[in-house]
């Protein structure tokens, strides 16, 4: 095991599975050719274990900093955070076992990439840009909803950066399999869109959910030109109502202009989100 990895197991997880996960993480760092000085790896048996951990962390962070961490559970068996001051990879073994191994491995590699690119608290405690703060005060969107929307935007930009990084390092096939899995639209998702047409507080989070997944796949599609991925991309894009598609497309176009500074990238895309919300307020 690499010396920079500190592994903590929470729950009853067989040691051979722990060793296999740690070995995959080490191999990924070696192929990427860069790694953080320190990374904590938390291995949980179940979603219940990880949810309980997040609840405890939420209270701890609030007591120390006066802010809440997001309660949004990622649609992934592996996630990354750095709100405690160092990169942390959190793995749910049950969730890994409930999806194809290729997909779970791709999710693990994404968390490894996050630990390199976004291993500082500054990428997780990001203030709401002034333009969005003004809209929040005007009640354009419910305050809590706007906070969630901006959080999804930050994860979308970081997801774009991770895919760009992994693809440039040769992790193409695993990410292709991952997005063929995650771009699929569930029937119940289409039903929710029907309810969103006349409710901005439902519509905007849905828009950002689609933006997040399309942001993540964009660097991959540019390289592989996979017809299946392109078809799934278009299917997701077709969920967007015609009256906001112009503004939504501007957000996607902005991705092609992003540089290497994560915070600059986030605030740049947030400018496009402001334009979208400002348009919706007058409908």
HUWO-V817877 format. One record per backbone hydrogen bond with DSSP energy under -0.5 kcal/mol. NH is the residue of the N-H (numbers start at 1). CO is the residue of the C=O. If there is no record, write none. Layout:
[[NH/CO] [NH/CO]]
This chain:
[[5/2] [6/39] [7/5] [8/41] [10/8] [10/43] [11/9] [13/11] [17/14] [18/14] [19/15] [20/16] [21/17] [22/18] [23/19] [24/20] [25/21] [26/22] [27/23] [28/24] [29/25] [30/26] [31/27] [32/28] [33/29] [34/29] [39/4] [40/87] [41/6] [42/40] [42/89] [43/8] [43/41] [44/42] [44/91] [45/10] [50/46] [51/47] [52/48] [53/49] [54/50] [55/51] [56/52] [57/53] [58/54] [59/55] [60/56] [61/57] [62/58] [63/59] [64/60] [65/61] [66/61] [66/62] [67/61] [74/72] [76/74] [79/90] [81/88] [85/82] [87/38] [88/81] [89/40] [90/79] [90/88] [91/42] [92/77] [93/44] [93/91] [94/45] [96/92] [97/93] [98/94] [98/95] [99/96] [103/100] [104/100] [105/101] [106/102] [107/103] [108/104] [109/105] [110/106] [111/107] [112/108] [113/109] [114/110] [115/111] [116/112] [116/113] [117/113] [118/114] [123/120] [124/121] [125/121] [126/124] [127/125] [133/129] [134/130] [135/131] [136/132] [137/133] [138/134] [139/135] [139/136] [140/135] [146/142] [147/143] [148/144] [149/145] [150/146] [151/147] [152/148] [153/149] [154/150] [155/151] [156/152] [157/153] [158/154] [159/155] [160/156] [161/157] [162/158] [163/159] [164/160] [165/161] [166/162] [167/163] [168/164] [169/165] [170/167] [171/166] [172/170] [176/172] [177/173] [178/174] [179/175] [180/176] [181/177] [182/178] [183/179] [184/181] [186/184] [189/186] [190/186] [191/187] [192/188] [193/189] [194/190] [195/191] [195/192] [196/192] [196/193] [197/193] [199/196] [202/199] [203/199] [204/200] [206/202] [207/203] [208/204] [209/205] [210/206] [211/207] [212/208] [213/209] [214/210] [215/211] [216/212] [217/213] [218/214] [219/215] [220/217] [221/217] [222/218] [223/219] [223/220] [224/220] [225/221] [230/226] [231/227] [232/228] [233/229] [234/230] [235/231] [236/232] [237/233] [238/234] [239/236] [240/237] [244/241] [245/241] [245/242] [246/242] [248/244] [249/245] [250/246] [251/247] [252/248] [253/249] [254/250] [255/251] [255/252] [256/253] [257/254] [258/255] [262/260] [265/261] [266/262] [267/263] [268/264] [269/265] [270/266] [271/267] [272/268] [273/269] [274/270] [275/271] [276/272] [277/273] [278/274] [279/275] [280/276] [281/277] [282/279] [283/280]]
